[in-house]
Amino acid sequence: MADEFIKGLGILTGAGLAWMVLASWYRTSSFESTKQLIEPLSSGATEGIFNIIAVTLMDVFLWFAILGALTFWVLIPAGHQVMSALEERRNAQ
């Protein structure tokens, strides 16, 4: 179980850091703003191929952080519990 936890934590911190860097570049108009990282995209963020790639990667990293941590912290351990319960039930019969 510790290996699933550290894998989920690694995905969460790595993808979260990448999202935070990209969001700070494209979604922070000023440091005095109270909506840093969640503002609408700044003007010019969708001009040019590299800006489009970065904005797309920003969304990919956010969802990878959320779904990756959820997978390793909830879904895989739940699958192990289901498999062990089915194994116990089969052995009891």
DAPE-V471401 format. One record per backbone hydrogen bond with DSSP energy under -0.5 kcal/mol. CO is the residue of the C=O (numbers start at 1). NH is the residue of the N-H. Records with the same first field share a line. If there is no record, write none. Layout:
CO = NH / NH
This chain:
1 = 5
2 = 6
3 = 7
4 = 8
5 = 9
6 = 10
7 = 11
8 = 12
9 = 13
10 = 14
11 = 15
12 = 16
13 = 17
14 = 18
15 = 19
16 = 20
17 = 21
18 = 22
19 = 23
20 = 24
21 = 25
22 = 26
23 = 27
26 = 42
27 = 29 / 39
30 = 33
35 = 38 / 39
42 = 45
44 = 47
46 = 48
48 = 52
49 = 53
50 = 54
51 = 55
52 = 56
53 = 57
54 = 58
55 = 59
56 = 60
57 = 61
58 = 62
59 = 63
60 = 64
61 = 65
62 = 66
63 = 67
64 = 68
65 = 69
66 = 70
67 = 71
68 = 72
69 = 73
70 = 74 / 75
71 = 76
74 = 78
75 = 79
76 = 80
77 = 81
78 = 82
79 = 83
80 = 84
81 = 85
82 = 86
83 = 87
84 = 88
85 = 89
86 = 90
87 = 91
88 = 92
89 = 93
